[in-house]
Amino acid sequence: MPQEITSQPAYLLLEDGTLFKGKSFGRKGTTGGELCFTTGMTGYQEIFTDPSYTGQMLIMSTCYIGNYGVNATDVESGGVTISGLICKNIATRFSRMTATGSLEDYLQRHNIVGIQDVDTRALVQHVRTKGAMNCIISSEIDDVEALRQKLSAVPSMKGLEISSSITTKEPYTAGDEDAAIRIAVLDFGIKKHILNNFVQRGAFVKVFPAKTSFAELNKFNPHGFFISNGPGDPAAMDYAIRTVKDILDSGKPMFGICLGHQLLALANGISTFKMHHGHRGLNHPVKNLVSGKCEITTQNHGFGVDPESIKQSDAVEITHVNLNDGSIEGIRMKHKPAFSVQYHPESTPGPYDSRYLFDQFMELIATHSEIN
């Protein structure tokens, strides 16, 4: 029988003073971070374990989560990375036969503080109107002034460098060591299924810590470089921008996703900015300006590439745009084999519309490299 979820009171305080009262689930405690919402109805376990969500207090906009439980395969990292969870209802029963347990138990094991019985529709509308802001959840403090004091200590996401604290500590590999194509991966918070997509296409990949120099990366003798997704403000990552510049100077193919997309822009002198409330979900329409086709994409980002700044660049052109708000979703360099997208083509969760980008990178490597 599923365990009953405690009905202990919990509180959600926003930076602008808005207060929500609900019921606790997960671990009893207090946690804070930047408030954001995702529009996806499924894939909650992949979302909760995506390192790009580090420092985020996540609103699930669907009415129920936990309906199909959890299992060991639907993960993108070694643990749950969100700072806190906000939802309307968490299910006490799960239906999937392959599930190994309930979401409630899973969140407790990973020490995640959550609040349910919140009007998430009103909360999402508030974020869409007012923008992303910090917040705090507590199931142990009911004094608003005490909550406000703790909230004031939560750092702003703008200017915050996080990737170097969550990256792999030591290099590791995936795939067949005898594969014809080798890809060096800079890990700023990479998802497991991105690596799987390279391995499935016959690549041998080596994943390096975030602050690895180009010289060290190049000792692997890679045919191409991948710049991963990750959390935080890309403009605060001077070390990564320098490494991307060095990769570009090498002339070898490069592909970036999400944070990697923003770093490619910054390496070309194109600025980034903090978005009003970001894009998160698995149903965002994007137009490929090269093919003319539309893709339904998976997204998770709170920063973007500045459209005014890119107009000043002679080296970079836009390849993809968001059909909801016109924001930049993809770029490529005109005279070097490097491209990137803002969204997540590995699409876990989400549709597979954009997985062709991995094929394009493999083709780019084959075109520009001497494959042994």
Secondary structure, DSSP 8 states (H G I E B T S, - for coil): --------EEEEEETTS-EEEEEEEESSSEEEEEEEEE--SS-HHHHHT-GGGTTEEEEE-SSEE-TT-B-SSS-SSSS---SEEE-SEE-S----TT--B-HHHHHHHTT-EEEES--HHHHHHHHHHH---EEEEESS---HHHHHHHHTTS--STT---HHHHS-SS-EEES-TT-SEEEEEE-SS--HHHHHHHHHTTEEEEEE-TT--HHHHHTT--SEEEE---SS-GGG-HHHHHHHHHHHHHT--EEEETHHHHHHHHHTT--EEEEEEEEEEEEEEEEETTT--EEEEEEEEEEEE-HHHHTT-SSEEEEEEETTT--EEEEEESSSSEEEESSBTT-SSS-STTTHHHHHHHHHHHHHS---
